[in-house]
C-alpha cells in the first residue's frame, strides 16, 4: 500500500469501531488475537485496519512475518484514540445517567410557601435515591422566578400560580392545597370576648401582614371580608422574611395571612391563634387553603431528571 507524503485532508468521519480495532491491535500486537477479541474474522479485522490507514493516509503498523509493531505515527494516534474512546464511554455513561434521571444538574425555583409546605422531606429523599444528581434550588418571589424561567436559568418553579394558569406560554400543574389561615397573637382584641366570635367584616379593621400577594388572591380576600372590589387591602407589611412576619404578629395587633406550616410551633405553644377557625360566619373551607403549582415553559421539553422529580412531586402521598 502506498502512502503519500503530502498533507492528507480527511473528508469522512472517523468510526469509533475502527478506533477500537486500532487499540485492540496495539494491545495484542497480533492480528489473530486482536480479531478474536473484536469478534471478527482475521480477514475482516485486517481490512478494518487497512481501511483506517487508508483513511488517515499513513501507515500505523509495521507488519513482519512474525511481529506487528506500531509506527511512530501510529503510537501517537493510538494514544489519542484511547483518549477519544474513553470520552465516548464517559459520554455514553452520562447519557444513561441523564436518561434514567440518575445524574446531571436540576435547577428549579421555589417560593417560601413551597419551601415550607411542599418540599420538606422530598429533597432529602431525592438526594438519597439519586446521589449523582446536583440540585440548584432558587428560593425567591414568583416574579423573579418567572424571569429566570423565561431566560431558562431554571427548568420550572413551584409557587402560587395565580393568573399564569391562563397564560398559554406556561404549563401549570396544580399541587394539592395546603392548610392556610389568618393568625393573630393570643391576646388580640378580636379574642377579647370568649363568648362572642369575631365577624369576618372585623378583619379589615386591623393591619395585615403577608408574603407578597398575587392579585388574584387579593381579589378573593376582598370578597371574603366584605371589602370594595377596587379597595386597597389593609396590608401594612409585605416581606419574604418569615422571622419578621412572625415577630410583627406576636408583638402587635397585626393579622398574619400565611400557611399553617410557618406558624405550627407557635400554634402548639399557644402564642399564636388560628383566627380563621374562630370567625363566624365561618369562612369557606377552600378559603383556608393555599394552593401552589408547578410552572414550566409550555413549549420546552423538560429533562428526564425534571420529569422524574415532578412526577414524584405531583403524585399522591
C-alpha positions in Angstrom: 0.0 0.0 0.0 1.4 3.4 -1.0 1.0 6.4 1.4 1.6 9.9 0.0 3.9 12.2 1.9 1.7 15.2 1.1 -0.8 16.6 3.6 -3.9 14.5 3.9 -7.3 16.2 4.4 -9.9 13.9 5.9 -13.3 14.3 4.3 -15.0 11.5 6.2 -15.8 11.0 9.9 -13.8 8.6 12.0 -15.7 5.5 13.0 -15.3 4.6 16.7 -15.4 0.9 15.9 -12.3 1.2 13.8 -10.5 3.1 16.5 -11.4 0.3 18.9 -9.8 -2.1 16.4 -6.7 0.1 16.3 -6.4 0.0 20.1 -7.0 -3.8 20.2 -4.2 -4.4 17.7 -1.9 -2.1 19.7 -2.7 -4.1 22.9 -2.2 -7.5 21.3 0.3 -6.8 18.5 -1.2 -9.9 16.9 -3.9 -9.8 14.2 -5.3 -13.2 15.2 -5.7 -12.4 18.9 -7.0 -8.9 18.2 -9.5 -10.2 15.7 -10.8 -12.7 18.3 -11.3 -10.0 20.9 -13.2 -7.9 18.3 -15.4 -11.0 17.4 -14.3 -10.7 13.8 -12.5 -13.0 11.3 -8.9 -12.2 10.9 -9.6 -11.1 7.3 -12.3 -8.7 8.3 -10.2 -7.3 11.1 -7.2 -6.8 8.8 -9.4 -4.9 6.3 -10.6 -2.7 9.1 -7.1 -1.7 10.0 -6.1 -1.2 6.3 -9.2 1.0 5.8 -8.2 3.1 8.8 -4.7 3.5 7.4 -6.1 4.5 4.1 -8.4 7.0 5.7 -5.6 8.5 7.6 -3.2 8.4 4.7 -0.4 6.9 6.7 0.9 3.5 7.9 0.0 2.8 11.6 1.7 -0.6 12.0 4.7 -2.3 10.5 3.9 -5.9 9.7 6.6 -8.6 9.8 6.4 -12.3 9.3 6.3 -12.9 13.0 5.6 -9.5 14.5 3.4 -6.4 14.4 4.7 -3.1 15.7 3.1 0.3 15.8 4.9 3.0 13.8 5.9 6.3 15.5 2.9 8.0 14.0 0.8 5.0 15.0 1.9 5.3 18.6 0.8 8.9 18.7 -2.6 8.2 17.1 -3.2 5.1 19.3 -2.8 7.3 22.4 -5.3 9.8 21.1 -7.6 7.0 20.1 -7.6 5.7 23.7 -8.5 9.2 24.9 -11.3 9.6 22.4 -12.7 6.1 23.2 -12.6 6.9 27.0 -14.5 10.1 26.3 -17.0 8.2 24.2 -17.5 5.8 27.1 -18.0 8.7 29.6 -20.5 10.3 27.2 -22.4 7.1 26.9 -22.5 6.7 30.7 -23.6 10.3 31.1 -26.4 9.8 28.6 -27.5 6.7 30.6 -27.5 8.7 33.8 -29.4 11.6 32.3 -32.0 9.4 30.5 -32.6 7.5 33.7 -32.6 10.6 35.9 -29.6 9.4 37.8 -27.2 12.2 37.1 -26.9 15.8 36.0 -28.0 19.1 37.5 -31.6 20.1 38.3 -32.1 23.8 38.6 -35.6 25.0 39.8 -37.2 27.7 41.8 -39.4 27.5 44.9 -41.4 30.1 46.8 -41.3 30.4 50.6 -44.6 28.6 50.7 -43.2 25.8 48.6 -40.1 25.5 50.8 -42.2 25.3 54.0 -45.1 23.2 52.8 -44.2 21.2 49.7 -40.5 20.5 49.7 -39.8 19.3 53.2 -38.8 15.7 53.1 -38.8 15.5 49.3 -35.3 16.9 48.7 -33.6 14.5 51.2 -35.4 11.6 49.5 -34.3 12.8 46.1 -30.6 13.2 47.1 -30.6 9.8 48.8 -32.2 8.0 45.8 -30.2 10.0 43.2 -26.7 10.5 44.7 -25.4 11.6 41.3 -27.8 14.5 41.0 -26.8 18.0 41.8 -29.6 20.4 42.9 -29.7 24.2 42.3 -32.7 25.5 44.2 -33.6 29.2 43.9 -35.8 30.5 46.7 -37.4 33.7 45.6 -40.6 35.7 44.7 -42.6 34.3 41.9 -42.0 37.4 39.6 -38.2 36.8 39.8 -38.6 33.1 39.3 -40.8 33.8 36.3 -38.0 35.9 34.7 -35.5 33.2 35.3 -37.8 30.6 33.9 -38.3 32.6 30.7 -34.5 33.0 30.4 -34.1 29.2 31.0 -31.9 29.6 34.1 -34.3 27.2 35.8 -36.5 24.5 34.3 -39.5 25.1 36.5 -40.6 26.7 39.7 -43.1 25.8 42.5 -45.3 28.7 43.7 -48.8 30.1 43.7 -49.6 30.2 40.0 -52.3 32.8 40.0 -53.0 34.2 36.6 -50.3 32.1 35.0 -52.8 29.3 34.6 -54.5 31.4 31.8 -51.2 32.2 30.0 -50.5 29.9 27.1 -46.8 30.3 27.4 -46.7 28.2 30.5 -47.7 24.8 31.6 -49.2 24.8 35.1 -49.6 21.6 37.1 -51.6 22.2 40.3 -50.5 20.5 43.5 -52.6 19.5 46.5 -53.5 22.6 48.5 -52.0 23.1 52.0 -53.7 24.4 55.1 -53.6 28.2 55.5 -55.4 30.8 57.6 -55.4 34.1 59.4 -53.3 34.2 62.6 -53.1 36.6 65.5 -51.4 36.8 68.8 -53.1 35.2 71.8 -54.1 38.5 73.4 -55.5 40.1 70.3 -58.6 42.4 70.7 -60.6 40.2 68.4 -60.4 37.5 71.0 -61.2 39.7 74.0 -64.8 38.3 74.4 -64.6 34.5 74.5 -68.4 34.3 74.3 -68.6 36.3 71.0 -66.9 35.0 67.9 -65.2 37.7 65.7 -67.0 38.5 62.4 -65.2 38.4 59.0 -66.0 42.1 58.5 -63.9 42.9 61.5 -60.7 41.5 59.9 -60.1 44.6 57.7 -60.2 46.8 60.8 -56.7 45.6 61.7 -53.4 45.8 59.8 -52.4 42.8 57.8 -49.0 41.1 57.2 -48.2 38.5 54.5 -45.7 37.5 51.9 -46.2 39.1 48.6 -49.8 38.5 47.5 -50.8 37.7 43.9 -53.5 40.0 42.5 -56.0 37.1 42.3 -55.5 36.3 46.0 -56.1 40.0 46.8 -59.4 39.9 44.9 -60.6 36.8 46.8 -59.7 38.4 50.2 -61.8 41.5 49.3 -64.8 39.3 48.7 -64.3 37.2 51.9 -64.2 40.2 54.2 -66.8 42.4 52.6 -64.4 45.0 51.2 -65.0 47.0 48.0 -63.8 45.2 44.9 -61.4 48.0 44.0 -60.3 49.0 47.5 -56.8 48.7 48.9 -56.1 45.9 51.3 -55.0 46.9 54.8 -51.7 45.3 54.1 -49.1 47.2 56.2 -46.3 44.6 55.9 -45.3 42.5 53.0 -42.0 40.7 53.0 -40.2 37.4 52.4 -38.7 37.2 55.9 -40.6 34.6 58.0 -38.9 35.9 61.1 -40.1 39.4 60.6 -43.7 38.4 59.8 -43.8 36.2 62.9 -42.2 38.9 65.2 -44.6 41.6 64.0 -47.6 39.4 64.6 -46.5 38.3 68.1 -45.9 41.9 69.2 -48.8 43.8 67.7 -52.4 43.6 66.6 -51.3 42.8 63.0 -53.1 39.8 61.4 -50.9 37.3 59.6 -52.1 35.7 56.4 -50.0 32.6 55.8 -49.8 28.9 55.6 -50.0 26.7 58.7 -46.6 25.2 58.4 -45.0 28.6 59.0 -46.6 29.0 62.5 -47.0 25.4 63.6 -44.7 25.7 66.6 -46.4 29.0 67.8 -49.8 27.4 67.5 -48.7 24.5 69.6 -47.2 26.9 72.2 -50.4 29.0 72.2 -48.6 32.2 71.4 -50.5 32.5 68.1 -54.1 31.6 67.4 -55.8 30.5 64.3 -58.3 33.3 63.9 -59.7 31.8 60.7 -61.2 28.9 62.6 -63.0 31.3 65.0 -64.7 33.6 62.6 -68.5 33.4 62.4 -69.9 33.0 59.9 -67.2 30.6 59.1 -65.0 31.1 56.0 -65.5 28.5 53.2 -63.1 25.6 53.5 -61.3 26.5 50.3 -60.6 29.9 51.7 -58.4 28.4 54.4 -56.2 26.5 52.0 -53.4 27.8 49.8 -52.6 26.0 46.6 -49.5 26.2 44.5 -48.4 24.6 41.3 -45.5 23.5 39.1 -44.9 26.1 36.4 -42.7 25.4 33.4 -42.5 26.6 29.8 -45.1 25.0 27.6 -43.0 24.8 24.5 -39.9 23.3 26.1 -39.2 19.6 26.9 -38.2 19.0 30.5 -35.1 17.0 31.2 -35.7 13.4 32.3 -34.5 14.4 35.8 -37.0 17.2 36.0 -39.8 14.9 34.7 -38.9 12.3 37.2 -38.9 14.8 40.1 -42.2 16.5 39.0 -43.8 13.1 38.7 -42.8 12.3 42.2 -43.8 15.7 43.4 -47.3 15.6 41.9 -48.1 12.0 42.8 -50.4 11.4 45.7 -48.7 11.0 49.1 
